[in-house]
Amino acid sequence: MRTLFLQLRLLSVCATVCLLTACNGDLFVDKVDIPPMTEVAIEGDGGEYHFPFPAKGLRQISVDLFDDRNLTYLGHDGEELDPKLASPADLVEIRYTSVLLSYSIQVKTNSLTVHTLENATSEAQQVTVRLSYDYEVKFLVLNIEAGKPLEMVRMEYDERLEVTDRYKTERMKTRFANNTSQTQRMKSTNVGFQGVTLVTPAEQWADYQNVCMTLPTYTEGKWMLGSAKDIQLKTSLYYNLKSWSEEKYVEIPPNSIVDIVTEVYFSKAVLHGQMTFRTSTSGRLHTTRFEAETIEPVDYEVTVKNAE
């Protein structure tokens, strides 16, 4: 009888512990029935994605961004909210607007709806939405695909070119041995130096945009605007030049070893202006100033010196 009594007491204790454990789980560890992270791809221009979530225990909805200056949290009356203080019940919309990327997140009691207006960058942009619950955090990762790029619609040039005639000199030396008893005469024309142009926009959003524009070039002894070229902003464009028409000769004395020194003189022209771009989806216009710097070889001299 005593053994049976002890067994019944143990069964009673176990049942009580199991009951308390179950209650503890129901009261304090209420699991949120969505994955820890949901990752989706969404079209960059005019895309939409609907994301349902449990409302119970949700404390905050936010977008993780290092620089959140372009983010706006809006309430029921269109007022701006402090993202650190706004509760999900007060939050109606999270809006992001920059020159190249624009999207909004509509917030309801138990769902989010993401709308993309445009992504004018050249690659997908990742946006992370954080849902902070009482005891855990869930993430919605949006991969906003690249949409249509910016379109340049207007180019305006300032009238004056800023010219630096002798901007720099580059020197090239070649050793030559004349083992004959006669003077040798050599001709020098094109020495193979290139021109380079760099167009730098004043606004960072315009970096690396592809444009077609007229650029300065050195022709017939002076700088002028040449033909239009395709160029990527903030990226140096190197190009070959036609041979200089003037032929120059040097004489190599007999039975000598000499250094043939070529000095190439470069000139620089700087052009300023402004360019206007349009986003293909919304039609928004954005203007930035720019500086176009072109450096070209304009003359050269060849001299002969005894080898040292």
N, C-alpha and C positions, 0 to 999 in steps of 0.2 A: 504493500500500500504506500509506504514511504517513497519507494522508487517511482511509482506512478505519479505521486504528488509532485516530486521534483521535476519530472518530465513535463507535467502540465504547466508548472511555473515557468520553465524555460520556454515553452511554446508561447506562453502569454507575453513574456518579455520580448521575444523575437517579433511577435506580431505588433507589439507596441512600437518597437524600433522601426520596423518597416513602415508603419503608419506615419510616424514622425518624419522619416526620410522623405516620404512621398509628399507630405505637407510642405516640408522645407523646399522641395523642388518647385511645387506649385506657387509658393509665395515669393521666393527670392531669386530663382534662376529660371525665369520665363524665357525660353529660347525664341529667337526671331526666325521664322520659317522662310528665310531666303538665303542663298549662298553668301559666303563671306565677301566674294567679289564677283560681279557680273560685268563682263566685257563685251561690247558690241561695236560694230561698225555702222556708221550712219553717213548718208550722202551729204557732201559738203554744201551743195547749193539746193536749198529747199527740201532737206531731209527731215524725217520725223521718226521718233521712237517713243513708245509708251512703256512705262516701267511701274508695275504695281508693287506695293510694299505694305507690311503691317503697320498700322498707326499706333498700336499699343506700345507704350514705353519709349516712343521716339522723342528725343529731346531737342535735336537740332539738325538742320539740313544746310550744307555749305558746299562750296566749290573750292578745291585745293589749288591755290595759285600762289607762286612766289611773289608776283606783282599783281595785286588785285585792283589797280586803279581803274581798269575798264569794266569792273564788275559793279552791278547795282542790284540791291535787294529791295523789292517793292512790296508794300502792304496792300490792304484791301481798297484803300482810297488813293492808290498811286503814290503814296508817300515813301520816301527812302527809309530803310530800316538799317540799324546797326547789325551786321551779320553775327556778331558775337552775342548779341542780346535777343535777337528775334527768335520767337518760338515758331514751330511749324504751323500752329494755328493762325499766327499773324502773317505768315509769309504766303504771298500769292505768286510771285515771279522772281526768278534770278535772270538778269539780263547781262550779256557780255557784248560790247560793241567796240571794235577797233577798225582801223582802215582795212586790214586784210581779213579779219575774221569777225563774224557776228552770229550769235545764237541766243536762244532764250529757253528757260526751263520753267514750265507752268507747274505750279504746286497745288495739289488738291489733298483731301484728307488722307487718302491712302494710295496715291499714285503721282508719278511725275510724267510730264510729256515734254520731250525735247524737240525743239524746232530749230533747224539751222537755216539762216538766211543766206550766208555765203562764206566760202573759204577760198580766198584769192591767193593763198600761199601756194607754193609748189609741192607741198607734201602734206600728209595727214597730220592733224593736230589732235593731241590727246588731252582730254578733259576728264578730271576725276571728281565725281560727286560723292560727298561723304554723308552718310546717314548715321548719326550718333544716337544709340539707344541707351537705356539705363545701364546695361552691363556689357555691351559689345558695340562694335562699329561695323557697318557694312559699306561697301564701296560699289559705285556704278562707274565703270570706265568707258568713256565714249571716244572712239577713234573717228574723228570727223575727217572724212576723205577730202582730198584736194578737189577744188572746183575750178571754175574758169579763172584764168589769170586777169590781172589788171590790164586795161587797154589804154594806151596813150592816145589822147584825143587832141592835144594842143602843145606846140612847142614855140616858145618866144625867146628871142636872143637879144641881149644887150648890144648896143651899136658898136662899142669900142672893144678892140682886142688889146690885151696887155701883153706886150712883146718884150722879151729879154734876148737881145741879139747874140751875145756870147754867153750862153747859159752854162755850158761846160765844155771841156776838151777831153777827148779820149785818145790815148797814144798806143800805137801798135809798132813793134820792132821785129824786123826779120834780118837774120844774118845771111850774107851772101859772099861767096868766094869767087873771085875772078882770077883763074889760074893761067890766063892767056897773056900774051904780050900786047894786046890791043884793048883800048877802052871799049867797054860794052855799054850800050844805051838801052834802057828799059822803059816800057810804057806802063803807067798806072792809071786806071779809071775807077771803077766801082770797088770799094773796099768792103762791101757787104754789111754795113751797119743798117739797123732797122729804125723805123719810127715807132713811137708808142703814144697812145692816147689813154687817158684815164678820166672818166666822167664820174664825179662824186656828188650825189644828191645831199641836200641839207637835212632831209628827214630820213630817219633810219628805216622806216617802212618801205622806202623806195629802193633800198639796197638790192642789187642783183636782179632788178627788173630788166627785161629785154626790150630795147627800143631801137628805132631807126631814126638817125638824126644827122644833120650836117655838121661837120667838124672842121676845124682849121687845118690847113696844110700849107707848106712852103712851096710856092710855085713861081718860077721866073724872077727870083730874087726878092720875093716879098710874101708875107703871110696873107692868106685869103680863105674864105669858106669854100671847101671843096664839095665833092659829091657826097650824097647821103651814105652812111655806113650802118650796118647792124652792129650793135654793141650792147654788152651787159653792163649795167651801172655798177660802179665800184669794183670793176674788174679791168685790169690793164689789157689793152688790145695792141698787139704787135703786128706790124705789117712791113713788107719789103718795099723798097723804093726803086724807081727806075735808075739806071746808071746815070751818073752825072755826065753831062755832055762834054765838059772840058777834059781833055787828055793832058796828063802831066808826065814828063819824062825825067829820068835821073840817069846820071852817067857813073859807071863803076870803073875806077882807074885800073890799069893793068897790074897783074900780080899783086892783088890786094884782097884783104878781107875786111868787109865793111858791114855796118848796121844800117839798113834802110828803115828810117823812122817815119811813120805816117801819123800825122796829127789831124784828128777829125774834130771840127767845130760844130757844136749843136746850138740851135736856137729854140726858144720856148715861146709858145703863145697860149694865153689863158682866155677862155671865153666864159662869160656868165649869162645866165638866163633863168627861165622857169619852165617847168613842164607840168601838164595836167593829165591825170589819169582818171579813168572811170571804171567802177566795178560793174562787171557784166550783168549781174543779177539785179541789184537794186538801183543801179544807175547813179550811185553817189559819186561826186567829183572831189578829187583831192589834188592839191597843187603843192609843189615843192620847188625851191630854188636849187640850182645846180652850178657846179664849176667843171668846165671841160679843159683839161690841160694836155697839150700836145707838144711833144719834143721830137725834133727831126734833125738829122745831120744836114748842114747847109753848105759846107765847104771843107776842103782838106788840103794839107800841104805835105809834100814828101821831101825829105832831106837825107843826105848820105853822110855818115860819120865813120871815121876809122874805128874798127872794133877794138875794144879795150880788153 
